[in-house]
Amino acid sequence: MAEKFKFFVDEGHQFFHHHAEPILKELRQNERPFREVLIESLEAEMILTVSNRREKGKVQRRGIKANEVNEGLRRRMIEVFHDDILFEVKERQGFWEWGLKKEGFDFAIIDRVNNLMQLRNACFGERPLYHGEQVWETKIKDSVVFQSVLEMLGDAFTKDLLPGKDAPLPNPKKLPVLGEIQFGNHALRGVDMFRLMKAHRTSKIGLIVYIAPTGTLEGLLSSGIVTFNGMKEFLEMFDKEINVPVWLLGLDCQVIQ
């Protein structure tokens, strides 16, 4: 049976870890507060398949499929962020790749000029990749994003850039914002945080947006999953060890007519 749902951020279920709140207040997205735009991008309406979840042969409760929710949220994010949002994003020796088919972080907002400079430094800087020139040519050839930024910058980008030297980032205050929408097994909490801290060591991250179910949505998904309360407890338990700023959001839903 199909039903229409409205998704929204539960304002009472937000948690800021490691100085995330002052960082979030400074972030802008096309002259609007980033916080406002991100929450708008999670306010989605979608028609989902509803079924009865069974346990030991008995009807237990109503349920929906996480993959359908993820697909609907992605469509909504594209509507709000347009081309500014990237999906399946992974850090590679200081620069960011995307569109990696379920590999990496769910979504990201990355300064394109900074990322091109980080690619240049990875290929030709102080610690260049093996076959760095080949990597550079391949990445530029395969990415319309890199091509457009390089065309916009023109000769100014390569002027005075010496091989063997890392060039400074053009926009050093515009650090990446990474996002994870987690409806999977609760064991993934630790895996996610380890990946984030590893990426933060090699390519500084401005903010992590971590979205987990709460309320009605939590009850509609499978048992034993990451939840807002469970993730909040995890961050509090490892407060000193997890040294990256995390904005934890509880995502909820309701049936609408």
Phi and psi in degrees as a GROMACS rama.xvg file:
@    title "Ramachandran Plot"
@    xaxis  label "Phi"
@    yaxis  label "Psi"
@TYPE xy
-103.921  139.446  ALA-2
-136.953  156.52  GLU-3
-96.4546  131.623  LYS-4
-121.616  149.298  PHE-5
-114.225  125.746  LYS-6
-102.264  147.463  PHE-7
-159.697  159.215  PHE-8
-85.0133  127.731  VAL-9
-77.7102  108.449  ASP-10
-59.433  -26.9614  GLU-11
-80.7387  -5.68827  GLY-12
-119.774  73.264  HIS-13
-133.727  143.656  GLN-14
-142.682  135.858  PHE-15
-113.615  124.932  PHE-16
-116.749  136.695  HIS-17
55.1097  60.6091  HIS-18
65.4643  24.2611  HIS-19
-67.8543  -34.0273  ALA-20
-65.7265  -49.6659  GLU-21
-64.0954  -32.0994  PRO-22
-64.8269  -45.4763  ILE-23
-61.1418  -38.7272  LEU-24
-62.7466  -27.0367  LYS-25
-86.8983  -15.9651  GLU-26
-77.825  137.072  LEU-27
-124.756  149.785  ARG-28
-130.794  101.547  GLN-29
53.1782  52.64  ASN-30
72.3225  0.677414  GLU-31
-107.17  154.185  ARG-32
-60.0095  130.951  PRO-33
-58.4772  -38.7489  PHE-34
-56.6992  -44.5961  ARG-35
-63.3973  -43.0878  GLU-36
-68.6775  -42.2211  VAL-37
-63.7332  -44.9888  LEU-38
-63.3426  -39.5915  ILE-39
-60.9227  -37.3827  GLU-40
-69.998  -15.1782  SER-41
-99.2149  -2.43015  LEU-42
-87.2812  86.3952  GLU-43
-119.54  147.05  ALA-44
-114.189  133.563  GLU-45
-153.08  150.654  MET-46
-94.2266  122.693  ILE-47
-124.754  152.591  LEU-48
-78.7915  126.829  THR-49
-111.423  130.475  VAL-50
-134.787  167.036  SER-51
-89.7897  125.901  ASN-52
-85.7792  133.679  ARG-53
-111.081  144.678  ARG-54
-136.684  117.589  GLU-55
55.6334  41.6679  LYS-56
79.7075  -0.346369  GLY-57
-108.887  143.218  LYS-58
-67.0331  123.112  VAL-59
-103.702  -56.0549  GLN-60
-165.726  167.641  ARG-61
-74.2276  149.031  ARG-62
-148.191  157.289  GLY-63
-127.808  165.419  ILE-64
-94.3723  130.38  LYS-65
-62.3239  -35.933  ALA-66
-66.0505  -32.8414  ASN-67
-67.6499  -39.358  GLU-68
-64.7847  -45.0402  VAL-69
-58.8397  -43.4247  ASN-70
-63.6542  -42.0887  GLU-71
-65.7322  -39.7605  GLY-72
-66.2897  -37.9105  LEU-73
-63.6091  -43.7189  ARG-74
-59.4366  -42.0613  ARG-75
-66.4244  -40.3917  ARG-76
-62.2096  -39.1066  MET-77
-65.7808  -38.3588  ILE-78
-60.1867  -38.08  GLU-79
-87.4423  -46.6487  VAL-80
-89.3612  -17.1507  PHE-81
57.6417  -130.018  HIS-82
-80.7392  -2.51109  ASP-83
-77.2927  -14.4036  ASP-84
-103.464  140.263  ILE-85
-119.412  151.813  LEU-86
-122.958  155.759  PHE-87
49.7717  66.9452  GLU-88
-103.224  136.165  VAL-89
-136.778  139.622  LYS-90
-83.6701  135.046  GLU-91
-134.707  103.995  ARG-92
46.5628  44.6931  GLN-93
103.277  -20.8306  GLY-94
-115.77  170.052  PHE-95
-115.137  135.234  TRP-96
-113.066  161.557  GLU-97
-148.122  172.754  TRP-98
67.1701  40.9902  GLY-99
-98.6118  19.7198  LEU-100
56.5539  72.1761  LYS-101
73.1157  7.80208  LYS-102
-103.062  138.211  GLU-103
94.4287  -161.79  GLY-104
-85.4749  152.758  PHE-105
-61.3491  -45.4607  ASP-106
-152.37  164.409  PHE-107
-158.314  150.856  ALA-108
-114.754  113.555  ILE-109
-128.257  135.82  ILE-110
-67.8241  118.371  ASP-111
-68.1581  -35.1851  ARG-112
-68.2461  -44.9163  VAL-113
-57.6487  -44.6248  ASN-114
-64.7822  -36.9516  ASN-115
-65.2473  -39.5752  LEU-116
-66.2569  -37.0975  MET-117
-66.3778  -36.21  GLN-118
-63.996  -43.8663  LEU-119
-59.9931  -45.0465  ARG-120
-64.3618  -37.3824  ASN-121
-65.9696  -32.703  ALA-122
-89.2816  -33.7516  CYS-123
-129.913  3.34993  PHE-124
-84.2949  -150.012  GLY-125
-68.1759  -34.2486  GLU-126
-127.395  74.1746  ARG-127
-70.3386  150.246  PRO-128
-63.7866  151.792  LEU-129
-62.5879  132.231  TYR-130
58.7277  42.5283  HIS-131
-56.3727  -39.9633  GLY-132
-62.9813  -39.4941  GLU-133
-67.129  -40.7232  GLN-134
-61.1954  -44.6857  VAL-135
-58.0118  -50.0364  TRP-136
-62.6039  -40.202  GLU-137
-67.1718  -45.4778  THR-138
-64.984  -40.6876  LYS-139
-65.8102  -42.9563  ILE-140
-63.885  -37.9467  LYS-141
-88.7769  -7.30031  ASP-142
-121.505  115.577  SER-143
-63.9273  -33.4673  VAL-144
-62.8791  -51.0414  VAL-145
-61.2036  -40.5621  PHE-146
-61.6961  -43.9581  GLN-147
-67.057  -39.182  SER-148
-67.993  -42.1808  VAL-149
-64.0418  -39.3983  LEU-150
-65.8283  -38.2519  GLU-151
-66.4444  -40.1752  MET-152
-77.1237  -33.2012  LEU-153
62.4342  -147.423  GLY-154
-65.2799  -22.2906  ASP-155
-62.5047  -26.0128  ALA-156
-68.9233  -40.6584  PHE-157
-93.8717  -10.0849  THR-158
-63.6844  130.353  LYS-159
65.4867  13.9517  ASP-160
-91.4581  113.089  LEU-161
-92.2828  133.136  LEU-162
-57.8515  141.647  PRO-163
86.7333  0.897469  GLY-164
-126.287  134.09  LYS-165
-77.6395  133.704  ASP-166
-91.641  145.466  ALA-167
-68.478  153.98  PRO-168
-70.5283  135.579  LEU-169
-61.6734  -35.397  PRO-170
-125.239  73.8756  ASN-171
-62.3018  -21.9152  PRO-172
-85.4376  -11.0776  LYS-173
-94.8857  77.6435  LYS-174
-83.1987  154.986  LEU-175
-62.4324  144.944  PRO-176
-109.389  118.411  VAL-177
-106.012  147.144  LEU-178
-131.864  145.073  GLY-179
-133.554  126.223  GLU-180
-106.301  109.545  ILE-181
-116.247  110.725  GLN-182
-115.544  11.0106  PHE-183
-89.0913  -170.834  GLY-184
-56.5366  143.988  ASN-185
-61.008  -20.7792  HIS-186
-65.2256  -18.5787  ALA-187
-72.1241  -12.0971  LEU-188
-56.309  -51.1311  ARG-189
-65.8789  -39.5249  GLY-190
-61.6484  -45.4613  VAL-191
-60.9257  -46.1168  ASP-192
-67.0591  -36.4623  MET-193
-63.4622  -43.848  PHE-194
-62.9903  -40.0783  ARG-195
-66.9603  -43.183  LEU-196
-66.9796  -36.2802  MET-197
-63.823  -44.8607  LYS-198
-65.8319  -35.9091  ALA-199
-65.9825  -30.3373  HIS-200
-69.233  -34.9579  ARG-201
-99.9223  -23.5359  THR-202
-147.048  101.173  SER-203
-50.6234  134.601  LYS-204
-106.048  136.835  ILE-205
-77.639  -44.2243  GLY-206
-160.612  144.642  LEU-207
-109.712  127.292  ILE-208
-100.984  116.348  VAL-209
-116.634  118.155  TYR-210
-111.608  124.028  ILE-211
-135.154  152.879  ALA-212
-72.8893  152.57  PRO-213
-147.792  168.9  THR-214
56.9929  -131.947  GLY-215
-61.9287  -41.6067  THR-216
-61.5439  -41.457  LEU-217
-57.3291  -41.4304  GLU-218
-71.3168  -24.4181  GLY-219
-83.6932  -18.6698  LEU-220
-92.4343  177.051  LEU-221
-64.5927  157.022  SER-222
-78.0421  159.966  SER-223
75.3877  22.2074  GLY-224
-99.6913  170.592  ILE-225
-66.0059  133.034  VAL-226
-127.427  167.267  THR-227
-58.9459  -51.0088  PHE-228
-63.514  -39.7367  ASN-229
-64.6983  -40.3432  GLY-230
-70.6147  -37.5288  MET-231
-60.6881  -45.3363  LYS-232
-61.757  -38.7133  GLU-233
-63.6797  -45.5654  PHE-234
-64.7062  -39.0275  LEU-235
-68.2282  -36.8019  GLU-236
-66.4746  -38.095  MET-237
-111.492  44.1904  PHE-238
-57.2545  -44.5883  ASP-239
-80.6305  -31.2094  LYS-240
-75.6936  -36.3689  GLU-241
-89.536  95.1346  ILE-242
-100.953  37.6378  ASN-243
-123.479  145.057  VAL-244
-72.6647  124.683  PRO-245
-124.516  126.948  VAL-246
-102.936  105.755  TRP-247
-92.2972  128.433  LEU-248
-122.906  137.024  LEU-249
-94.6591  121.686  GLY-250
-100.612  130.817  LEU-251
-128.37  176.162  ASP-252
-154.126  166.575  CYS-253
-148.735  152.046  GLN-254
-77.1929  136.194  VAL-255
-124.403  156.738  ILE-256
